[in-house]
Amino acid sequence: MLRLITIPISHYCEKARWGLQHAGLAYREEPHVQGVHRFYARRAGGGLTVPVLVTPAGAIGESERILEYCDRSLGKQRRLFGDGSERTEVLALCRRFDAVLGPSARRLIYVHMFAQPEAVLTYNNQGVPAWEDRAIRHGLPLMRRFVGRVLGIRPGIEIEDEATVWREFDLVAGLLADGRPHLLGDRFTAADLTFSALASAVLLPSVYGWRLPQPNELNAATAAIVSRAREHPAGAYALQLSAHRK
């Protein structure tokens, strides 16, 4: 069986999970906490980041490459990337979301969640080995410093990141404004999947690989961001996709 090395709450890992589900590929997930994940990613044959998908032919790192692996098992009408000009358009949007929305949404929610340590521990450590859960509970300040250094968290970055998130949401809403069912027309593609998965950092959908906190469990500032994201037309679109994914 395929093995997927993850950080449970990671939206990039959710992107890979969704792709595997879309393709109907059975897999076993191996979740780990931040920092420790690097050891398991490297041991599995990947780099320093997750997701890493371990296949009979070797390890695949990076969520885009995992989606392309999933695509090879799909018929033409269900492929996530398509061919020719469609593939070019899909990749352009995917790579924009990966490079812009993904990092900003992740950093924004980390800054807010670190102010709520109990919620962090409850949701961050789901499914991980018991020793990793204990290590994070005793060493949360170390984990915060590690995440802050890796993600480039600095004072005030959340203000810039929130503005970036809304710009990306506005871009998606603009694409959908003409009534098209999906970002690039009639077909669900990797662009739709990537946006919905990466937007989950601020949407906190109820349909996700692992349980996410809901607004009534969060402080007022964090809940306000989630509520605004859910009410935005792009957020509503992403929630609809995640709720009916197949």
HUDA-V755488 format. One record per residue. RES is the residue in one small letter. PHI is phi in radians with two decimals (none if undefined). OMEGA is omega in whole degrees, 0 to 359 (none if undefined). Layout:
RES|PHI|OMEGA  RES|PHI|OMEGA
This chain:
m|none|175  l|-1.08|176  r|-2.10|180  l|-2.07|179  i|-1.53|187  t|-2.47|154  i|-1.74|191  p|-0.90|186  i|-1.46|185  s|-1.06|178  h|-1.29|173  y|-1.21|176  c|-1.20|176  e|-1.11|176  k|-1.01|179  a|-1.18|178  r|-1.01|181  w|-1.10|178  g|-1.07|179  l|-1.14|178  q|-1.13|179  h|-1.03|182  a|-1.48|181  g|1.22|182  l|-1.67|178  a|-1.28|179  y|-2.68|175  r|-2.03|181  e|-1.57|177  e|-2.14|185  p|-1.48|178  h|-2.48|179  v|-1.46|180  q|-1.02|181  g|1.59|177  v|-1.08|182  h|-0.99|182  r|-1.10|179  f|-1.07|183  y|-1.25|177  a|-1.11|179  r|-1.16|181  r|-1.11|180  a|-1.34|179  g|1.87|178  g|-1.69|177  g|-1.76|182  l|-1.69|184  t|-2.01|173  v|-2.09|13  p|-1.39|168  v|-2.25|178  l|-1.79|180  v|-1.71|182  t|-2.04|177  p|-1.02|182  a|-1.63|180  g|2.27|184  a|-1.57|177  i|-2.16|175  g|-1.74|179  e|1.36|186  s|-1.14|180  e|-1.09|180  r|-1.15|177  i|-1.18|176  l|-1.08|179  e|-1.15|175  y|-1.08|179  c|-1.05|183  d|-1.05|184  r|-1.18|180  s|-1.74|186  l|-1.87|172  g|-1.25|188  k|-0.97|185  q|-1.25|181  r|-1.86|180  r|-1.13|185  l|-1.52|184  f|-1.97|181  g|1.24|183  d|-2.26|172  g|0.97|184  s|-1.15|177  e|-1.09|179  r|-1.05|180  t|-1.07|179  e|-1.16|180  v|-1.07|181  l|-1.08|180  a|-1.07|179  l|-1.20|180  c|-1.00|184  r|-1.24|174  r|-1.13|181  f|-1.09|179  d|-1.07|186  a|-1.53|187  v|-1.96|183  l|-1.14|185  g|-0.96|181  p|-1.12|183  s|-1.21|179  a|-1.12|180  r|-1.12|181  r|-1.10|181  l|-1.03|183  i|-1.28|177  y|-1.09|180  v|-1.00|182  h|-1.24|184  m|-1.27|178  f|-1.12|175  a|-1.38|181  q|-2.28|190  p|-1.02|180  e|-1.12|178  a|-1.15|178  v|-1.01|184  l|-1.17|181  t|-1.11|187  y|-1.69|184  n|-1.16|191  n|-1.70|183  q|-1.06|172  g|1.41|184  v|-1.37|176  p|-0.96|186  a|-1.01|182  w|-1.19|177  e|-1.21|177  d|-1.04|180  r|-1.13|181  a|-1.06|180  i|-1.19|180  r|-1.09|179  h|-1.53|185  g|-2.19|182  l|-0.97|178  p|-1.03|177  l|-1.16|179  m|-1.10|179  r|-1.10|179  r|-1.18|179  f|-1.08|181  v|-1.09|180  g|-1.05|180  r|-1.21|183  v|-1.16|184  l|-1.57|180  g|1.32|179  i|-1.32|177  r|-2.51|181  p|-0.96|178  g|1.52|183  i|-1.08|182  e|-1.14|178  i|-1.18|177  e|-1.11|182  d|-1.16|179  e|-1.10|178  a|-1.06|179  t|-1.12|179  v|-1.03|181  w|-1.18|176  r|-1.11|179  e|-1.19|176  f|-1.09|179  d|-1.11|177  l|-1.02|181  v|-1.13|178  a|-1.04|178  g|-1.11|178  l|-1.13|183  l|-1.50|189  a|-1.11|181  d|-1.49|176  g|1.64|179  r|-1.06|182  p|-1.32|181  h|-2.40|189  l|-1.04|183  l|-1.99|177  g|2.30|187  d|-1.48|187  r|-1.75|169  f|-1.28|182  t|-2.27|177  a|-1.05|178  a|-1.13|178  d|-1.14|180  l|-1.07|182  t|-1.12|179  f|-1.04|184  s|-1.10|180  a|-1.14|183  l|-1.30|176  a|-1.20|182  s|-1.07|179  a|-1.05|180  v|-1.86|178  l|-1.54|183  l|0.84|184  p|-1.17|178  s|-1.36|176  v|-1.71|186  y|-2.82|181  g|-1.07|178  w|-2.37|182  r|-1.21|179  l|-1.99|178  p|-1.15|178  q|-1.90|187  p|-0.90|181  n|-1.24|177  e|-1.74|188  l|-1.97|176  n|-1.22|189  a|-1.07|183  a|-1.14|180  t|-1.23|179  a|-1.04|180  a|-1.14|178  i|-1.12|181  v|-1.10|180  s|-1.10|179  r|-1.11|180  a|-1.11|181  r|-1.20|181  e|-1.44|180  h|-1.19|179  p|-0.94|179  a|-1.22|177  g|-1.14|178  a|-1.08|178  y|-1.10|181  a|-1.11|178  l|-1.13|178  q|-1.10|178  l|-1.10|183  s|-1.15|182  a|-1.25|184  h|-2.06|185  r|-1.18|183  k|-2.73|none
